Amino acid sequence: MQNARKSWIIFQISGLRYIGVMKLSCLVAAAWCVASTYALDMKLSGINYNPRKGADWDPYDKRCKSADEVKADMTILSSITSNIRLYSMTDCNQVEVVVPAAKAAGLSVWLGMWIGKDGAGYDSEKAKLSSLISSNVIDNTIAGLHVGSETVYRKDLTSKQAIAYMQEIKTLVVGAGLSFPVTIADIGDSYMWYPELASAVDVISINQFPFWEGRDIETAIQFFADRVAPIISMAKTNNKKIMVGETGWATAGTAKGAGIASPENAATWLNDFHVYAKEQGWNYYYFTSFDTPWKHNANDANSESEVENHFGLFDAQGKLKSCFADLNVKKREIKPTPTNSTSNGPTTTPVNVKPMTNDAVSVNTSNVPVTTSGTTPSTTRSNTTKTTTAAPSKSNSTKTPSPTATADSSSSSSTGSTAAPSTTAPATGAGTSKSTAPALSTAVPFITMVLVAVVSSL
């Protein structure tokens, strides 16, 4: 009887151990799956982030993400980058909500101020900035600040006005004892048309989208390199660093004059651009974090173009798109650029340079300069006007963006490039084929936490 009892006890213990092992195995598998949701083959320099989740007319709780939703987003983004970039001080109270959550997730934040036509919104953005500095939400842990996003390109401000606003903000920042860089975010051509911008800013911040210029993906990176070559020269002359504030490629959708949006092309562009930026030693903020399904409304002729919904590396539910999860980053051989681009700067601006908008506010863009580099824009480009006051977007039709939007783990100011782009553009073997397991740097910490919890409970 005693032996039988001993056997029963041993059986029970063995059974518990067996159950424990099964439970542990299941949890490890689940943890691995969750970790793989966030796995990326490289660490991005930075990424744009928008706390919007609805259109301007939606009530606040439908329009703006909650503090908990933002925290969840920061946790996800911390698996692929160390830096995020915003677009506004006021929209969705994003600085108060995002900065603390980003810091808790180990992310640094590049801030933005949204400015509309003839300076609309500037006073409220400036007042908010001042208030956030006083409350120590904004301090020297901030990576940097751009004053206006593509205001010169949209002709909302002249270059002189843009510089005046930036200098006023720079004075406020320095007066508060803060030392992060202050700049003006605009398309590369704006810096070429108005070289005084490069002289005025702390760092040259350019937005450049071969996608919006209708480029073929196989030649897009060489085209990009040709377009930024004169800016690299300008940066060297002015002893300034270059930072790419926005670039990206949509995974789906269509837009007149744009490149072909597809998962394969989007993965190839991320590969090629990341390799190129790394070669140049640049900080950059990729466009963008999550898909924005609320931007395009098929029943509204004035809404964003369809592709605007699909620039995210993650879908709207926070899952890394498979084309990026399967990407093996590598340099690949690139085809020469077709003849309509020049390494001496823009001689003409392609019809679809990019949407007149910027993740943040709506923009009225009936005129877009087209000219020879170094001269004042003379002719105009007519674009379909859109008005969307929602997060930043990159389509090539005009809109009125509403503030919102992300940098290399390196730092608060972008690492400038003085070297000219290599003739052989960063090769991309945009391999969307990755048979390896999710990045261990992301998976291990998560799995370790699960193991500790399970072992303690056994």
N, C-alpha and C positions, 0 to 999 in steps of 0.2 A: 504493500500500500504506500509505504514511504517512497519506494522507488518510482511508483506510478505518479505520485504527486510531484516528485522532482522532475520527472519527464514532462509533466504538464507545464510546470513553471518554465522549464527550458524551452518548450515549444512556444509558450506565450511570449517569452523574451525574444526568441528567434523571429516569431511572427511580427512582433513590434519593430524589430530591426529591419525586417524585410519591407514592412509598410513604410518605415522611415526612409529606407533607401529609395523605394519607389516614389515616395512623396518628394524626396530631394531631387531625384532625377527629373521628375516632371517640372518642378520649379526651376531647375537649372535650364531645362529646355525652353521653358516660357521666358525666362530671363534673357536667354540667348536670342530668342525671337524679337523681344522688345528692343534689345540692344541693336539688333540688325536693322531695325526700323530707322535708326539714326546713323548707321555706318556710312562713312564717305572715305574714299581712298586718299584724301588729302585734307589738310587743315586750311580752310579758306582764310585769306587775310581779313576779310570782314564781309558783312552782309547787310543789306538794307532791311529795315523792319518797320511794319506799319500796324499799329494797334487797332486799325479799323476792321470792322466785320460787316458793315452795312453802308448804305448810301446816305447822303446828306439829309434826306427827308425822314429817315428812320428815327425813332425815339432813341435817346442816348444809350440805353441798355441794349438796343438792337444794332446801333451804329458803332459802338465802341466796345472793345473787349474789356472784361472785368479784370480786376487785379489778379485773381486766381488764374484766369486764362492767360494773362501776360506772363505770370510766373511759369506756367507750364510751357509756354513758347520759349522762354529764356533757357529752361532746362534742355529743351530740344536743340536750340541753336548752339548751346555751349558744347555740344558734341561735335560740331563741325567748324567752329570758329571761336575767336576770343574777343571779337569786336562787332558791334552793331552800329547802324547809322539811322538817325531819325530825321524827320523833315520839319517839324514845327514845335513851337513852345506851347501852343494853345490847343490844337486839335486833339480831342479826346483826353485832354489833360495828360498828354503822353509822357512828358518829362517826369512829373511826380510819380506816375504809375510805373513807367518802364525803368528809370534809372535805379531805384532801389532793388527791383527784381533782377535787373542785369548784374548789379554788383554782387548780389547774393549768389548768382550763378557763375560768378567769376568772369563776367564780360565787361569790357570797357565800352563807353558810349560816345559816339560822335553826334553832336547835336545839330539841329537845323532851325532856321527861322523862315517861315513862309511869308513871302511878300508878293502881293498881287499887282494889278495894273495901277500905275502911278503911285505906288507905295501903299496901296490898300493893305490893311492888316499890320503894317510895320509897327505902329504905335502900341497896339495890344501885344504884339510879340515881344517888343522891347520891354514893356512894363512887366510882362511875365518873366522874362529873363532876369530882370533886376530883382524881382520878388524871389525867384528860385535861388539866386545867388545869396540873398539875405538869409534865406532859410537853410542854407548849406546843402541844398539838394544838388546844386551845381558847385563843384569845387575843383581842385586841381587833379582829380582823378579822371576828369572828362578828357576825352581824346582830342577834341577840337570842335569847331563850330563853323558852319557855313551860313552866310547871311544872304538869303535868297537862293532859289534854285531855278536856273535857266531864265531868269528875268530879262536878261539882255537878249537872249535868243528869241524869246517871245515878244520882245519889244515892249514889255511892261515897264522897263526902266532903260534909260540910256546908260552907257558905261560909266559916265560921270556920276549919275545918280546912284548907281549900284556901288561905286567906290565910296561915295559920301556916306551912305548907310553903313557900309562895312567899317569904315574908319570910326564912325560914331560908336558902333558896338565894340570895336577894338579898344577904344578909349575907356568904355564902361568896364570891360573885362579886366584890362590892366589896372584900372583904378581900384578894382576890388581885390587886387593882389593875386589875380589868376594869370597863369602863363601859358595856357594852351593856344594853339594856332587858330587864327580866324581867317576865313577865305570867302570867296564867291564861287558857288558851284554853277558851271555853265558848260555848254558843249565845247568841244575843242576848237571849232571854228570861231566861236566868239572870242576866244583868247588870241586867235590869229588876226581877226578883224580889228580888235581893240587891244593892242599890245600893252596899253596902260594898265589893263587888268593884272597882267603878270607882275608888273612893277609894284602894284599896290598890295597884293595878297601875301600872306605868310607862306602859303603852299598853293601851287596851281592845281585846282580841283576840276577835272574834266569828266563829262558824261559822254560816252561814245558807244553807239550801237550799230555795228554793221548790219544787224538784222533789219533795222529801220531804213537802211540804205539799199535794201533789196539784194544784198550780196549772196552769192553762192557760198555754202558753208565751206567748201574745199579751198576757197581763196580768201575767206573772210579775215583770217588772222593776218595774212600778209597785207591785205587792204588796210586793216587797222594799223599795222606797223607803219605803212606808208603815210597814213593820215596823221599819225602822231609824231612822225619824225621832226617836222618843223617845231612842234611844241617842245620836244626834247631839247632841241637847239636853243629855243627861247628860254627854257628853264635854266640851261647851263649859263646863258648870257646873264640872266638875272640872279644867278646863284640861288635858285629856288628848287624845291622838291616837287615832284609830280605825284598826285594821288588820283586814281580813277574812282569817282564817286558812284558811278552807275555804269553797268554794262550787263547784258544778259541775252538770252534767246528763249523764245516761247516754245513750249512742248506741244502746243495744239492751237487750233484756231487759224483765222485768216485775217489779213488786213491789206488793203490796197497798197501796192508798191513795196510791201515788206518782203523779207526773205521767207523761206519755207519753214513753217513751224512744225517740228516733229520731235519726239523724244530723242531720236538718234542725233539730229542736228543740234539740239540743246546740249546734249552730253558732249558732243564734239567741240562746241564753242567753249563750254566750261573748261574742258581739257586744254584746248589751244590757248585760251586767254590766261589761264592760271600759269601755264608753263612760261608764256611770254612775260607776264607781269613779274614772275619770280626771277627770270633772267635780268629784267630791268631793275630789280630791287625796289619795286613799287609796293606801296600799300594800296589796297583797293577794297571797295564794298560792292559785292555782287548784287545784281538785281534779279530775284528778290527772295525773301524767306519762304513765304507761303502763297499758294494760289489765292486769288481774290474773286471768287465766283459772283460776287455782288456787283462787280464793275460793269459787266456787259448785260444789257437788257434787250433782248431781241425785239421787244415791243416798243422800245424807245429809240427813235432815230438819232437822238442826241447823246446816247450813252456811249461808253467806251467801245472801241472795236473789240471783236470777239477774242483776239489773242491776249488782250489785257488780263483776262482771267487766268492765264496759264504761264506766267513767268516764274512761279515759285519752284524752288528746289523740292519743297515739301508740298503735298496736297493740302487742301483746306482742313483736313482732319489731323494734320501733323505727321503724316507718314512720308518718308523720303521716297521720291519717285524712283521706280526700279531702274530707269535709264541712268540715274546718278549713282544709285547703290551698286550697280554692276560696272561702273566705270573704273578702268585701270588707267591712271594718269601716266602719260608718257609723251615725249617729244616725237613728232612725226614729220615727215617731209611734206612741205606745202607747195602747192602749185603756184606759179607766178601769178601776180595780180593782173587781171585784164586791164587794157590800156586806159581806163578813165580815172585812174588815181595817180597822184604824183607825190614824190617824197619831198617836194618843196612846199608843201602845204596845199590847202584846198584851192584849186583854180575855179572849180565850180562846186556848188553844194548839191549833191544828189537830191532829186525831187523828194525822196522820202527820208530825209535826214533823220527824222524821228518825230514822234508825236509831240505836239506842242503841249506837253503837260508834264506833270511831274508828281506822281504819287501824292501830291498833296492838295492842290487846290485846283479849281478850274481855271483854264487859261483861255484868253481870247487871242487866237492866233490867225489872223488873216494874212499877215505878211511875214515871210521868212527871208532873210537876206541871202542872196546868192552872189558871190563875188570872188574876185581874185584875192588871195591871201595878202594881208597887210593893208588892204584898202577898205574904205567904208562900204558896207553892203549897199548895192544899188537897186537891184531888181527884187521882186518879191515872189514868194511861192504861195499859191492859194491852197488852203487846206480846209477840209470840212471842219466846221467849228463844232466843238463839243463843250459841254459844260458838265464837269463832274467834280464835285468837291470832295472827292474821296482820296484815298491813299494814292501815292505816286503811281503813275503809269508811264508806259513808254510807247504808246502807239503813235502813229504818225498823223493823226488827225488832231486838230486843235482842241483843246479842252481847257477847262478852268479847274485846275487841280486844287485839292484841298489838302493841307499839310499832313504829311506822314511818311517815313521810310527807314543802311548799315556799314571790317578792317583787319588787317593782318595782326596777328598776335604781336606784331612788333610794337606798335606804339601809338602815341597821340598825334604825331604828325607823320605824313606819309614819307616814305623813303624815296627821295627823288632819284631820277635817273639822269645820268649824264651820258651814258653810253647810247649810241644810236642803235636802233633796232637791228638785229641781225638780218642779213639778207634772206637767210632761210628762216622764215618765220617759224616760231615754235611749232614744232611738229606736234601733231596731235594724233596719236593713233587713237583717236578717240575711241578707245575700245569700250564699247558698252558691253564688254564681256569680262566679267570678273568672277572667277570660280572660287575665289578665296572666301574664307569666312569673314564676318564683319570685323571691322577694326577692333583689335583687342583693347586699344586705349580707351575705347568707349564701352566695350562689353564687360571687361574684367571688373571695374569698380561696381557695376550694377550687380553682376553675378555674385561678387564677394559679399555684398550686403545681404543678398538673398540667402546665401549659404550660412552666414553667421546667424541670421534669424531662425533658420530651420534647425541648425545644430543645437541652438539654445533651447528650442522647444522639444527636442527629442528626449 
